[in-house]
């Protein structure tokens, strides 16, 4: 066994030695340690083995050296020979090594540079990748700063919040951006509201111009349709053919409101005058922000305030048409903008909202126009106001707003217009009457005659047969009045145009307004003229003649209106002109004034009477005042030959009756206490002249002694006293065949009382007392009998 262990130990040592020879010196330590970890005393045997191996190697080395010694010597000798070359070569090698080292260092540097570049490239790629995630944020930041792109900025911020910021939320700038986005939204909201306020101010400023443009276009459209209507119907008046619907037509502005030169101007719209983009932008912004309702409420509230401001007129608006035009332009501009907003946006304003504002505005407009138009006294201004209202109504009707109440208002204004026309024409008529000479129109030549009948429809065969120069029966005021009535009809017609009424309705309006002119204005002027103090009998006669010719001309006025309206006078419900009654009333008033003035003139002559009631006998001739009176009546009644026969006869009869009554009152005057028979005889001479005048037929047409009967009461009374036929009077009293049937007992008694001797100083009957006391007793007896008759009459009554 010991032997076996010895063999194993030798084998192990052999292996260790081979390992030591074949391995690197770095591994010798562990190998040698295994020797000491083996059996005791094994290292000694290993050392022995190692020494043996070393000696073996030394012997081999020595053998090798001996074998190669000569070769080594030869090599050394050879080396010494080549030493110099070797040193030279060494220098070259050194240089080469140095260059190689330099090249190596250069290569190393380049390699490091390549590595650094590769690292930079990798970093750059990473940076680009990260930056690409941040690019939307960069763009969004730039977008938010653009004040004209608020809506785009809001959409970008929305994308940032939902898409991009979450990707790069680890960066601080993204966190800052996310914190600032709500602030940016508020800033955009505030800026948008500021833009909206600027927009509201802008449309408030431009409403006037927008409305003016829209009304011009509506006026042009209305003028065009009116021309078409005239051309189609062959007449200038009738219900227009058009009704505006929707957009105002884009035609050239050949408008009645402006000069024709503007027909070549470019047609402007609300979009041309106002930039609506702010309201669109604000609406989008508030929609994106989820606050659309706030925006809508604010817009509507502000527009309502603006509507109230627009509807507030200036205090002096009624003074000029420019004030009304500016008022209408602002209102039209307001509603044109609202209509544009209604159709260009969805829900910012609704049809119900615009209708609410329009109804409120319409009530205010009607109240304003009703108030301010009542201040207008100039018919031309009222007519221009009417034209503006029509254009205003047509314009807004074209945008879908109901305007029937405006046309109803026009009928009220039409009545006021007619009132202003009537006042204006009243002044015209007064001026015509004041300037008239109230003499027949003289015509010297045929041309003069044609000039008159061209202005007034006068036809008289007898006058046409007369040679020139001649006179026409009416005065110069007649053709002037006729022309002015036609001018009034034209003026009244101007208001009826464009009221969207039929020809029948216009015809009725014209006839009614003309009737007012005739029955109220012209009639009133004639009545005032007749009552003027300076209008004498000659003028009154001429007025009667004038009214007769004007009355005859009424049928021509009827034809004139018919030609204008093309409505036949035979049409049912056609109003007739009341000119016939107007001129008849004026003529009757003039006739009555003739009777009054004639009686006043007679009274003036009667006041000149100066009878000597105590005269013993008459002068044998009529009184001077009475002869002057009769001469005046003769000359006056000669003028009456131009009057209708009944008027002249009535005037003559009225004058004679008034003269008879005045003479009777003079004779029976209570202040006249005594009267002599001589005075009665003188008075009788005057009455005889009156009877002679009546019998001379101062006015033709009286039958027999009809005119003389006006003095029958005086004649019978005077005959009773002149003949002293009391027995016959008393005997026949009450009989129809009585000679003194017209003598009233009370009248006879009153006159007889004035002749009775009531005192001793009464010289009237003094001669009777001396010469014929029986006659005095007879007077007393007659007085008693007359008193009894008077008392009997009073008892029966």
Phi, psi and omega in degrees: 000317178297327179291319179296319179295326179293320178295318179296321180294318179296318180297321180293317180296325179296319180296320180295320180295318179297324181290322179295323182287328187262344184259173179285149182300340181291338183261006183290325183304307181296326181293315179294328181295327180295336178293317183283339180276357184274207184294157177296146181066007179290333184287331179294314179296325176295320179296324178294315179299321180294318179298318178300319182291323180295317180296324177297317181291321178298315179299322180290321180293318179297317177302317181295318182292319179298319181296324184256008185297313181296318177298326180291318180296318179296321180294321180294318180300317180296321180294321178297327179292321183266014184297316182297316178297326181293319179297319178296317180294324178298320178298319180295321180296320179300315179299318181296318179299319180298316179296322179295322178296317178299316179298321179297315178300320180296317178297320180299316180298316180297320179298317178298322180295320178296317179298317180297318179296319179297319178298315178299317180299317178297317179297321180295317179299318179296318180297317180300317180299316180292319181294326178299327175290332182269347184303314177305322177296319177298314179295319180299319179299320178292321181294318181299332182281351182268111186293340182270004183229049183297317182297316178296323179296318179296319178296321179295318178298323177296317176296321178301313183294321187270331189241303196274316182299320177301331181289326184237034184294344182287346181273144185292322183295330177290322177296319178297318179298316180299325178289329184275344183301315176301322179294319179297322178298317178296320178297316178297321179297316179294316180296321179297318178296323176296318177298321179297318179296320176297322179295316179298321177293323180295314181289332175295322181288323186265000181302320181301311182291320179298313180296320179299316180296314181297320180290327176297317181294319178294321178297319179295317180296319179293319179296319180297313180293326177296318178296321178296319180297316179298315182294325183283323186264344181076012178221161186270359188220139180165178181287128180300154185274346191250161169214118186298135176226121174075223189293138176294133183296144183266077176249169180292151187277064173273084196249151173289340181283339183228179179289157180293342181297338183281359181293343180264359183285155178289137179282123181261149176242176179298324180294332179287334185261336183226136175274110182273358184300325179301319182289324175298313182298315180297320179298316178297317182298311181293330176294314179297323181282357179074021183236036184298321183299320177299316179298314180298315180297318180296314181300313182294321179297316180293322180291326176296319177297316179297324178299318180295322178293318181296323184281354180275111184279163172284151185295330182258024183300328185285353186282326182224157178291335179297325178296316177294319183296318179296321178298313180293320181300317181295320180293314179299316179301319179300311185282335173294318177298316180297321178295321178295316178297321181299318184270338184267343179238161181251099173092354178298314168232152181246166177299323178296321180295313180295322178293324177297313179296319182295317179297318176297315181294319184297318178297318179293317181300314182297318179296317180296312182294323180295322181288309186288325180293334179293341178278346186283125175249356180261116181298328179296321178291321178296321179295317177295323176298317178300314180299321178294319180296320179296313179295319178302313181294316179297321181297310182288331174295325177296338178262011173091011180267135179288132186233017182300325180294331177293319178290329173296320177298324180299329177291325174295314180294329177299318177298319178293320177300317178297323178296316178294323176296317180298320178294319179295315182287337174298318176294321179298313180297319180298318179296319178298315180294323180293326183272353182286144178265357177052045176228151178305147183285121176277137176235120184272326186226170176300323180297319177297319180296316180295326179296320181290312185287345174285338179261342182214133183284086180245131178218121177215115185297318183297315181292323179297331180283340182292153178277156175279148356283154179213175182235141173268144189296327183275163177270176187292343180290336184296305177297329179292318177297316181299316179296319182291327175296319177295321177296322177297319179298317177299315181297319178294324180296326182303324180286329182285342180292146174067017177269009179058043180243155181285167179297324179296317179294320178296319178300317179295319178299315182297317183292321179294315180294323178293322176299319176298319179299316184285312188280335183250303186287301182295319178298317178297319178296319179295318180297317178295321179298316183296328183275353182293141184296327185282352178279113182266189182296320180298315179296320179296321177299317180292325178297319178298317178297317181298314181296328177297315180289324177294323177297319179293335182277353183299324180296330177288328175293322175301313179296325180298315178294320179298319179295329180287314189264345183063026177254121183294139178293344178280353180298142180300144177068012177289129181284134177269152177284139181264024182296327181300311180292324179300309184286331174295316178298317179296320180294319178296321177296319178295319178298314179299322179292327176297314180298318182294312182293325177296318178294322177298321180293321177298319178298323179297319178292319181300324180294341178278351182296138181221072181283142170265094187291349179256010183295138183290327179209165185282165178280347180088001177217159183291157181294149181294320182298323183288322178295321175298321179296316181294321177296320177298317180295321179298312181294324180294315183290341173292324176293330183289356180297336179279348180280158171304146187307315183295326180293314180296317180297316180297318179297318181293315179297318179298320181294316181295318178297318180294322178295317179298316180296319181295320178294321178295318179295324179296320183289327184258013182304134183292335179283345177275109188268323184226148179211140182262166177293331177295320178295322178295321178296319177296319179297324179296322177299320179295319180294324177300319178297322177297318180293323177296319177298318180294324181282346182281002180054065179298332175233125182291154175115348179281142179263127176059224181260035182302317183291327181294335181297344177296337182253014186294326180295315178296317184298312181295323179294313181294320178298321180301317182281324182291319180275338183060048187261060185286329180296318179293316181301313183289325181289320184266004184300132179091352180271139179298335182265013183296140179292330182245046184297327185275357182270120179276137180303322180293324177293313179298320180296317182297318181289322181292326176301323180291338181263352184282144178280102184259356179209169180291335180278000183283103184278352184296316184251014181298322180293328178294319184296327181280319188260323187215079181294338180295323181293323179296320178296324179298319178300316179299318179297317180296320180298317180297316181295320178297320179297320179295323176295317180295317179295321178296323179293320181292325179291320179292327180285000000 
